[in-house]
Amino acid sequence: MILTSFDPLKKEQFQVLDKDGKVVNKDYEPKIDDDTLIHMYKTMSLARVADIKALQYQRQGRMLTFAPVQGQEAAQIGPMAALDKKDWLVPAFREAAAMLYKGVTLEQSYLYWYGNERGSQFDEGVNVLPVNVPIGSQINHASGVAYASKIQKQDAVALAYIGDGGTSHGEFHEGMNFAAVYNAPLITIVQNNQYAISTPRAKQTKSETIAQKAVAYGIPGIQVDGNDVLAMYAVVKEARERALKGDGPTLIEAFTYRLGPHTTSDDPTIYRKDEEVEEWKTKDPLIRFRKYLTNKKLWNKDKEEALQEEYKKLVNDTFKKVEASGLVELDDVFKYNYAEMPRDLQKQKEAYEAYLKESEEN
């Protein structure tokens, strides 16, 4: 068992693939069929292309503030591949790759970052909560979803994401403690990408690892190479199995790196060195996984070139469709907050309608 073999109080990091895509922990290499491995890689690649293009769209003034996922794809695709369709994903705001794998469409993702809340209306049967921007509150949401699954005997887990900085927020502790006390089937992944905006991990907490915070909750905790998609898959698969047996939550620290800015409003060159970024690029999760697939004769240069061309076209065509969809109707700005619109909100709506009418007349 992986979770009992690693001590969260030590700097022990679970890994299956090294940065060159070679298996270094054969005993724990997960048995994943070839079609799933290819699907995992393709989704990681789509997330990367969509991420790069989103940055370009934002810089062109065509998209609102965006939170890049580049460099963290393995920490998201590995766990999603280990889940069942009925399991729940509870994201923060940097989980575009995970959401794609779980069934959120690229168009829906782009609609959200374009400023259109229709991007939060997912298809029936896609068990994903909307993007959660307030730091930490998604852990409480996930704990509630997990507890509901338990008492309703749905045989499903909830998996939540949070950043290293988010673990300093009170709601992280509240949610983790609640889930631990009630043995809720919750898996929490802390994407330790080394910076909470400009605050480095070393200044975030005195803990040797973030994984060791699990000790206080009386649950398993483990630090995983977050750029190793197979390691992330293996750990989440085991965490899911124990959760469904009624053994409660697991805390997973995915040790990874944010290659891009915190958001498009951020300038990372102010607080980190280019040499650091270049060093982490040698651990790129896509390159690592691609080498693994190539060694298994599942991938080659021709397939890679064709995929990149396909995804560039798909992303450009999708965003053109999003732009053509136009802005949301005024009613949509107001009507989704309450089942029945309160009088103060109705007054705001009427006041804005009057303003728009006056503007048109003038």
C-alpha positions as CSV (number, residue, x, y, z in Angstrom):
1,M,0.0,0.0,0.0
2,I,1.4,3.4,-1.0
3,L,-0.2,5.5,1.7
4,T,1.2,3.4,4.5
5,S,4.7,3.2,3.0
6,F,5.4,6.9,3.1
7,D,5.8,9.0,6.2
8,P,4.2,12.5,5.8
9,L,6.5,13.8,8.6
10,K,9.5,13.2,6.4
11,K,10.4,14.6,3.0
12,E,9.6,11.4,1.3
13,Q,8.2,11.9,-2.2
14,F,6.3,9.2,-4.1
15,Q,7.3,8.8,-7.7
16,V,6.8,6.3,-10.5
17,L,8.4,8.2,-13.5
18,D,11.6,10.2,-13.3
19,K,11.9,13.4,-15.4
20,D,13.1,11.4,-18.4
21,G,10.0,9.3,-18.4
22,K,11.7,6.1,-17.0
23,V,9.9,3.9,-14.5
24,V,11.8,4.1,-11.2
25,N,9.2,2.4,-9.0
26,K,8.1,-0.7,-11.0
27,D,6.2,-2.1,-8.1
28,Y,3.8,0.8,-8.1
29,E,3.5,1.4,-11.9
30,P,-0.3,1.4,-12.4
31,K,-2.0,-1.0,-14.8
32,I,-3.7,1.4,-17.2
33,D,-4.9,0.3,-20.6
34,D,-3.4,1.8,-23.7
35,D,-6.5,3.7,-24.7
36,T,-6.7,5.4,-21.3
37,L,-3.0,6.3,-21.4
38,I,-3.5,8.0,-24.8
39,H,-6.6,9.8,-23.6
40,M,-4.7,11.1,-20.6
41,Y,-1.9,12.4,-22.7
42,K,-4.2,14.0,-25.3
43,T,-6.2,15.8,-22.6
44,M,-2.9,17.1,-21.0
45,S,-1.9,18.3,-24.5
46,L,-5.2,20.0,-25.2
47,A,-5.0,21.7,-21.8
48,R,-1.5,23.0,-22.6
49,V,-2.5,24.3,-26.1
50,A,-5.7,25.9,-24.7
51,D,-3.7,27.4,-21.9
52,I,-1.1,29.0,-24.1
53,K,-3.7,30.4,-26.5
54,A,-5.8,31.7,-23.6
55,L,-2.8,33.8,-22.5
56,Q,-2.5,35.2,-26.0
57,Y,-6.3,36.0,-26.2
58,Q,-6.1,37.8,-22.8
59,R,-3.0,39.8,-23.9
60,Q,-5.0,40.8,-27.1
61,G,-7.8,42.1,-24.9
62,R,-10.2,39.3,-26.0
63,M,-10.5,37.5,-22.7
64,L,-10.7,38.5,-19.1
65,T,-8.2,37.5,-16.3
66,F,-7.1,33.9,-16.7
67,A,-5.3,31.5,-14.3
68,P,-2.8,29.4,-16.3
69,V,-2.4,25.7,-15.6
70,Q,0.8,25.2,-17.5
71,G,3.2,22.8,-15.7
72,Q,0.5,21.3,-13.5
73,E,-1.3,19.1,-16.0
74,A,-0.1,15.8,-14.5
75,A,-1.3,16.8,-11.0
76,Q,-4.8,17.1,-12.5
77,I,-5.1,14.4,-15.2
78,G,-3.6,11.6,-13.2
79,P,-6.3,12.0,-10.4
80,M,-9.2,12.4,-12.8
81,A,-8.2,9.2,-14.7
82,A,-8.4,7.4,-11.3
83,L,-11.9,8.6,-10.6
84,D,-15.2,7.1,-11.6
85,K,-17.8,9.1,-13.7
86,K,-20.1,9.4,-10.6
87,D,-17.3,10.9,-8.4
88,W,-17.3,14.7,-7.9
89,L,-14.6,17.2,-8.8
90,V,-14.6,20.3,-6.7
91,P,-12.1,22.8,-8.3
92,A,-10.6,26.0,-7.2
93,F,-9.7,28.2,-10.2
94,R,-6.6,26.6,-11.8
95,E,-8.1,23.2,-12.6
96,A,-8.8,23.6,-16.4
97,A,-7.1,20.4,-17.2
98,A,-8.9,18.4,-14.6
99,M,-12.3,19.9,-15.7
100,L,-11.6,18.9,-19.3
101,Y,-10.9,15.3,-18.4
102,K,-14.0,15.2,-16.2
103,G,-16.3,16.3,-19.0
104,V,-16.4,20.1,-19.0
105,T,-16.0,21.2,-22.6
106,L,-13.4,23.6,-23.9
107,E,-16.1,25.9,-25.0
108,Q,-17.6,26.0,-21.5
109,S,-14.2,26.6,-20.0
110,Y,-13.5,29.5,-22.4
111,L,-17.0,31.0,-21.9
112,Y,-16.3,31.2,-18.1
113,W,-13.0,33.1,-18.6
114,Y,-14.6,35.2,-21.2
115,G,-17.0,36.5,-18.5
116,N,-20.0,34.5,-19.5
117,E,-21.6,32.5,-16.7
118,R,-23.1,30.1,-19.2
119,G,-19.6,28.6,-18.9
120,S,-20.6,27.3,-15.5
121,Q,-23.6,25.4,-16.8
122,F,-22.2,21.9,-17.4
123,D,-23.8,19.1,-19.2
124,E,-26.1,16.6,-17.4
125,G,-24.1,13.9,-15.7
126,V,-20.9,15.9,-15.5
127,N,-20.2,15.9,-11.7
128,V,-18.1,19.0,-11.5
129,L,-18.8,22.1,-9.3
130,P,-18.3,25.5,-10.9
131,V,-14.9,27.4,-10.6
132,N,-14.4,28.6,-7.1
133,V,-12.4,31.8,-6.7
134,P,-12.7,32.5,-2.9
135,I,-9.6,30.8,-1.5
136,G,-10.4,27.7,0.6
137,S,-14.2,27.6,0.6
138,Q,-14.1,24.8,-2.0
139,I,-12.8,22.4,0.8
140,N,-16.0,23.0,2.8
141,H,-18.1,22.4,-0.3
142,A,-16.2,19.2,-1.1
143,S,-16.6,18.0,2.5
144,G,-20.3,18.5,2.2
145,V,-20.5,16.7,-1.1
146,A,-18.5,13.8,0.3
147,Y,-20.6,13.6,3.4
148,A,-23.8,13.7,1.4
149,S,-22.5,10.9,-0.8
150,K,-21.8,8.9,2.4
151,I,-25.2,9.3,4.0
152,Q,-27.0,8.7,0.7
153,K,-24.9,5.6,0.0
154,Q,-24.0,6.8,-3.5
155,D,-20.6,5.0,-3.5
156,A,-18.9,8.1,-4.8
157,V,-16.0,10.3,-3.6
158,A,-15.4,14.1,-3.8
159,L,-12.0,15.3,-4.9
160,A,-11.0,18.9,-4.2
161,Y,-8.1,21.0,-5.2
162,I,-6.4,23.8,-3.4
163,G,-3.1,25.6,-3.7
164,D,-0.2,25.7,-1.1
165,G,-1.3,29.2,-0.1
166,G,-4.8,28.1,0.4
167,T,-3.8,25.7,3.2
168,S,-3.3,28.8,5.4
169,H,-6.9,29.8,5.1
170,G,-9.3,28.7,7.9
171,E,-11.8,27.0,5.6
172,F,-9.2,24.5,4.6
173,H,-8.8,23.3,8.2
174,E,-12.6,23.5,8.8
175,G,-13.3,21.3,5.8
176,M,-10.6,18.8,6.4
177,N,-11.5,18.5,10.1
178,F,-15.2,18.0,9.3
179,A,-14.4,15.3,6.7
180,A,-12.0,13.5,9.0
181,V,-14.4,13.5,12.0
182,Y,-17.2,12.1,9.9
183,N,-15.1,9.7,7.7
184,A,-16.4,11.4,4.6
185,P,-15.1,10.1,1.3
186,L,-13.0,13.1,0.5
187,I,-9.7,13.4,-1.4
188,T,-7.9,16.7,-1.1
189,I,-5.1,17.5,-3.4
190,V,-2.8,20.5,-2.5
191,Q,-1.1,21.6,-5.7
192,N,2.1,22.9,-4.1
193,N,3.3,24.9,-7.1
194,Q,5.9,26.7,-4.9
195,Y,4.2,30.1,-4.9
196,A,0.9,31.6,-3.5
197,I,1.0,34.5,-6.0
198,S,4.3,36.0,-4.9
199,T,4.7,34.3,-1.5
200,P,7.1,31.3,-1.7
201,R,6.3,28.0,-0.1
202,A,9.0,28.5,2.5
203,K,7.2,31.6,3.9
204,Q,3.7,29.9,3.7
205,T,4.1,27.4,6.6
206,K,6.8,26.1,9.0
207,S,5.7,22.5,8.2
208,E,8.4,20.4,6.5
209,T,5.8,19.2,4.1
210,I,2.2,20.2,3.5
211,A,1.3,16.5,3.5
212,Q,2.2,16.3,7.2
213,K,-0.8,18.5,8.0
214,A,-2.8,15.3,7.7
215,V,-1.4,14.1,11.0
216,A,-3.4,16.7,12.9
217,Y,-6.6,15.4,11.3
218,G,-5.8,11.8,12.0
219,I,-5.8,10.9,8.3
220,P,-3.2,9.7,5.8
221,G,-1.0,12.3,4.1
222,I,1.5,11.9,1.3
223,Q,3.8,14.0,-0.8
224,V,3.8,13.0,-4.5
225,D,5.8,14.1,-7.5
226,G,3.1,16.3,-9.0
227,N,4.7,16.2,-12.4
228,D,4.4,12.4,-12.5
229,V,1.0,11.6,-14.0
230,L,1.3,7.9,-13.1
231,A,2.3,8.6,-9.5
232,M,-0.7,10.9,-9.1
233,Y,-3.0,8.3,-10.6
234,A,-1.7,5.5,-8.3
235,V,-2.1,7.5,-5.1
236,V,-5.6,8.8,-5.9
237,K,-6.8,5.3,-7.0
238,E,-5.7,4.0,-3.6
239,A,-7.2,7.0,-1.7
240,R,-10.5,6.4,-3.5
241,E,-10.6,2.7,-2.6
242,R,-10.0,3.4,1.1
243,A,-12.6,6.3,1.1
244,L,-15.2,4.0,-0.4
245,K,-14.5,1.4,2.3
246,G,-15.4,4.0,4.9
247,D,-11.9,4.8,6.0
248,G,-12.2,8.5,5.4
249,P,-10.3,11.3,3.7
250,T,-6.8,11.5,2.3
251,L,-4.5,14.6,2.0
252,I,-2.2,14.5,-1.1
253,E,0.5,17.1,-1.6
254,A,1.3,17.3,-5.3
255,F,4.8,18.8,-5.5
256,T,4.7,20.7,-8.8
257,Y,5.5,24.1,-10.3
258,R,3.5,26.9,-12.0
259,L,5.5,27.7,-15.1
260,G,3.4,30.7,-16.0
261,P,2.1,33.6,-13.9
262,H,-0.4,33.2,-11.0
263,T,-2.9,34.9,-13.3
264,T,-2.7,37.2,-16.3
265,S,-2.6,40.1,-13.8
266,D,0.7,38.8,-12.3
267,D,4.3,39.4,-13.2
268,P,6.3,36.5,-11.8
269,T,9.7,37.9,-12.9
270,I,9.4,40.3,-9.9
271,Y,9.6,37.5,-7.3
272,R,11.4,34.5,-9.0
273,K,14.4,33.9,-11.2
274,D,14.4,32.8,-14.8
275,E,16.9,30.1,-13.8
276,E,14.4,28.5,-11.5
277,V,11.8,28.4,-14.2
278,E,14.2,26.9,-16.7
279,E,15.2,24.2,-14.2
280,W,11.5,23.2,-13.6
281,K,11.0,23.1,-17.4
282,T,13.3,20.1,-17.4
283,K,10.6,18.3,-15.3
284,D,7.8,19.2,-17.7
285,P,5.0,16.7,-17.1
286,L,4.0,16.5,-20.8
287,I,7.5,15.8,-21.9
288,R,7.9,13.1,-19.2
289,F,4.7,11.4,-20.1
290,R,5.4,11.6,-23.8
291,K,8.7,9.8,-23.4
292,Y,7.0,7.1,-21.4
293,L,4.4,6.6,-24.1
294,T,7.1,6.6,-26.8
295,N,9.1,3.9,-24.9
296,K,5.9,1.8,-24.9
297,K,5.5,2.3,-28.6
298,L,2.2,4.2,-28.1
299,W,3.4,7.5,-29.4
300,N,5.7,9.0,-32.0
301,K,6.8,12.2,-33.7
302,D,4.2,12.0,-36.5
303,K,1.3,11.6,-34.0
304,E,2.6,14.5,-31.9
305,E,2.8,16.9,-34.9
306,A,-0.7,15.9,-36.1
307,L,-2.1,16.3,-32.6
308,Q,-0.6,19.7,-32.2
309,E,-2.1,20.9,-35.5
310,E,-5.5,19.5,-34.6
311,Y,-5.6,21.1,-31.2
312,K,-4.4,24.5,-32.4
313,K,-7.3,24.5,-34.9
314,L,-9.8,23.2,-32.4
315,V,-8.8,25.9,-29.8
316,N,-8.9,28.8,-32.3
317,D,-12.3,27.6,-33.7
318,T,-13.7,27.2,-30.2
319,F,-12.7,30.7,-29.1
320,K,-14.1,32.2,-32.3
321,K,-17.4,30.5,-31.4
322,V,-17.2,31.9,-27.8
323,E,-16.6,35.4,-29.1
324,A,-19.5,35.1,-31.6
325,S,-21.8,34.1,-28.8
326,G,-21.8,37.7,-27.5
327,L,-22.3,39.0,-24.0
328,V,-24.9,37.7,-21.6
329,E,-28.3,39.2,-21.4
330,L,-28.9,41.8,-18.7
331,D,-31.4,39.5,-17.0
332,D,-28.8,36.8,-16.6
333,V,-26.6,39.1,-14.5
334,F,-29.3,39.3,-11.9
335,K,-31.6,36.3,-12.0
336,Y,-29.3,33.5,-10.9
337,N,-28.5,34.8,-7.4
338,Y,-31.9,33.9,-5.8
339,A,-34.9,31.7,-6.5
340,E,-37.0,34.9,-6.2
341,M,-35.2,38.2,-6.8
342,P,-35.2,40.4,-3.6
343,R,-36.5,44.0,-3.8
344,D,-33.1,45.6,-3.5
345,L,-31.7,43.6,-6.4
346,Q,-34.8,44.3,-8.5
347,K,-34.2,48.1,-7.9
348,Q,-30.6,47.7,-9.1
349,K,-31.8,46.0,-12.2
350,E,-34.5,48.6,-12.9
351,A,-32.0,51.4,-12.3
352,Y,-29.5,49.9,-14.8
353,E,-32.3,49.4,-17.3
354,A,-33.2,53.1,-17.0
355,Y,-29.5,54.0,-17.4
356,L,-29.2,51.9,-20.6
357,K,-32.4,53.4,-22.0
358,E,-31.2,57.0,-21.3
359,S,-27.8,56.2,-22.9
360,E,-29.5,55.0,-26.1
361,E,-31.7,58.1,-26.3
362,N,-28.7,60.4,-25.9
